[in-house]
């Protein structure tokens, strides 16, 4: 009887474990785990089959302007990526310390929830009118000499905001390009938080 109970418990545990992975990221990836700046990062999908997207991201008809649908491209030479490529970027660049995942939204939005491992560089910080913009570009690896910039050691960046109707990361990208930042070092996640949440992927709270 004791053995039967043990076997039943094991079977239930295994069934629960299998069920817990019903919603994978891809057929070959149930979850993604990283270590970024000494912090363990886990990305997986919500296993609740009844989960729905947050109401704020379920709106279909925001006024345009300003909430207009943006092109697939974030700028000439800038690669547009999806969720799998973003996860690969964390794995190959962020975890290695050679790249940054940038949330371009204003801090109040960033604090409500962002993609794990993202840092907040608000799009306004990259405007030419920001007196501290040169310091930010230098922190990203740019070296200024007079009016010229050397970006040979610049950090690889992947920028996102709220989704295809959000202009914050496109504006940030355009300002980076206008400052001479190399397009090949910039990536654009057009789906943003709306698509990330729609797919039930893990978010990080910063508030």
C-alpha positions in Angstrom: 0.0 0.0 0.0 2.9 2.3 0.9 4.6 1.5 -2.4 1.3 2.2 -4.3 1.0 5.6 -2.6 4.6 6.5 -3.4 4.1 5.5 -7.1 0.9 7.5 -7.3 2.6 10.5 -5.8 5.5 10.2 -8.3 3.1 9.9 -11.2 1.2 13.0 -10.1 4.5 14.9 -9.7 5.6 13.9 -13.2 2.3 14.8 -14.7 2.4 18.2 -13.1 6.0 18.7 -14.3 4.9 17.8 -17.9 1.9 20.1 -17.6 4.0 22.9 -16.3 5.9 22.9 -19.6 2.9 22.7 -21.9 3.5 26.2 -23.2 7.0 26.3 -24.4 8.9 29.1 -26.2 9.8 26.9 -29.1 9.6 23.1 -29.6 13.2 23.0 -28.5 13.2 25.7 -25.8 10.9 25.5 -22.7 12.6 28.3 -21.0 15.7 30.5 -21.2 18.0 31.1 -18.2 20.8 33.7 -18.0 23.1 35.3 -15.5 23.4 39.1 -16.0 25.5 41.2 -13.7 25.3 38.5 -11.0 21.5 38.2 -11.3 19.8 35.1 -12.5 17.3 35.8 -15.3 14.6 33.4 -16.3 12.3 33.8 -19.4 9.4 31.5 -19.9 5.8 31.6 -21.0 2.7 31.8 -18.7 1.4 28.3 -18.3 -2.1 29.5 -17.5 -4.3 28.6 -20.5 -6.9 31.2 -19.4 -4.4 34.1 -19.1 -5.2 37.2 -21.1 -3.2 40.3 -22.0 -3.2 43.3 -19.6 -6.1 45.7 -20.5 -3.8 48.6 -21.1 -2.2 46.6 -24.0 -5.5 45.2 -25.4 -6.6 48.6 -26.8 -7.0 48.5 -30.6 -7.7 52.2 -31.4 -5.4 54.7 -29.9 -5.5 58.1 -31.6 -3.0 58.6 -34.4 -1.1 60.8 -34.1 0.7 60.2 -31.8 0.0 56.4 -31.6 0.5 55.6 -35.3 1.6 52.2 -36.7 5.3 52.2 -37.4 7.2 50.6 -40.3 8.9 47.3 -39.8 12.3 49.0 -40.1 13.6 51.1 -37.3 16.1 52.8 -39.7 18.3 52.1 -42.6 20.7 49.3 -41.8 19.0 48.5 -38.4 17.9 44.9 -38.0 14.4 44.3 -36.8 14.1 41.3 -34.6 11.4 39.1 -33.0 11.2 37.4 -29.6 13.5 34.5 -30.4 16.2 36.8 -31.7 15.8 39.0 -28.6 16.3 36.0 -26.4 19.4 35.1 -28.5 20.7 38.6 -28.0 20.5 38.3 -24.3 22.3 35.0 -24.5 25.0 36.2 -26.9 25.5 39.8 -26.0 23.9 40.9 -22.7 25.1 37.9 -20.7 28.6 38.3 -22.3 28.7 42.0 -21.3 29.0 43.2 -24.9 25.4 44.3 -25.5 22.5 46.1 -23.8 18.8 45.4 -24.0 17.3 48.9 -23.8 13.8 49.8 -22.8 13.3 53.3 -24.4 10.1 54.2 -22.5 9.8 56.8 -19.9 10.7 55.5 -16.3 7.1 55.3 -15.1 6.3 52.7 -17.8 9.6 50.9 -17.3 8.9 50.5 -13.6 5.5 48.8 -14.3 7.2 45.9 -16.1 9.8 45.3 -18.7 11.6 42.5 -20.5 14.1 40.7 -18.1 17.6 42.1 -18.2 16.5 45.4 -19.9 17.9 48.7 -18.7 16.0 52.0 -19.0 17.4 54.7 -21.3 14.4 56.9 -22.0 14.1 58.1 -25.6 14.2 61.7 -24.4 17.7 61.1 -23.0 19.0 60.6 -26.6 17.4 63.8 -28.0 20.0 66.3 -29.3 18.7 68.9 -26.8 19.6 66.7 -23.8 22.7 68.3 -22.3 23.8 64.9 -21.0 23.5 63.0 -24.3 27.3 63.0 -25.0 27.8 61.4 -21.6 25.3 58.7 -22.5 27.0 58.0 -25.8 30.3 57.8 -24.1 28.9 55.3 -21.6 27.8 53.2 -24.6 31.3 53.1 -25.8 31.5 56.1 -28.1 34.7 58.3 -28.0 34.3 61.9 -28.9 37.1 64.0 -30.4 36.1 67.5 -31.2 32.9 67.2 -33.1 33.6 63.7 -34.3 32.7 60.3 -32.7 34.5 57.0 -32.8 32.1 54.1 -32.3 34.5 51.3 -33.1 34.2 50.0 -29.5 30.5 50.9 -29.1 28.1 48.5 -27.4 25.6 46.5 -29.4 22.1 47.7 -28.6 18.6 46.2 -28.9 15.8 48.8 -28.3 12.1 48.3 -27.6 9.2 50.2 -26.3 5.4 49.5 -26.0 4.8 48.0 -29.4 4.2 48.7 -33.1 2.2 51.8 -32.3 4.8 53.3 -30.0 7.3 55.8 -31.3 9.7 55.9 -28.4 12.2 53.3 -29.5 12.1 54.4 -33.2 12.8 58.0 -32.0 15.7 56.7 -29.9 17.1 54.8 -32.9 16.8 57.8 -35.2 18.6 59.9 -32.6 21.4 57.3 -32.2 21.8 57.2 -36.0 21.9 61.0 -36.3 24.7 61.0 -33.7 26.7 58.6 -35.9 26.0 55.4 -34.0 26.6 52.5 -36.3 23.4 50.9 -37.7 24.9 47.5 -37.5 25.2 47.8 -33.8 21.5 48.6 -33.3 18.5 46.2 -33.3 14.8 47.0 -33.1 12.2 44.9 -31.4 9.1 46.3 -33.0 6.7 44.0 -31.1 7.6 45.7 -27.8 5.8 45.0 -24.6 2.5 44.5 -26.4 3.7 41.4 -28.3 5.9 40.3 -25.4 2.8 40.2 -23.1 0.6 38.8 -25.8 2.9 35.7 -25.9 2.8 35.4 -22.1 6.5 35.9 -21.7 8.2 36.7 -18.4 8.4 40.4 -17.3 10.5 42.0 -14.7 9.1 44.6 -12.2 11.3 47.5 -11.4 9.0 49.7 -9.2 
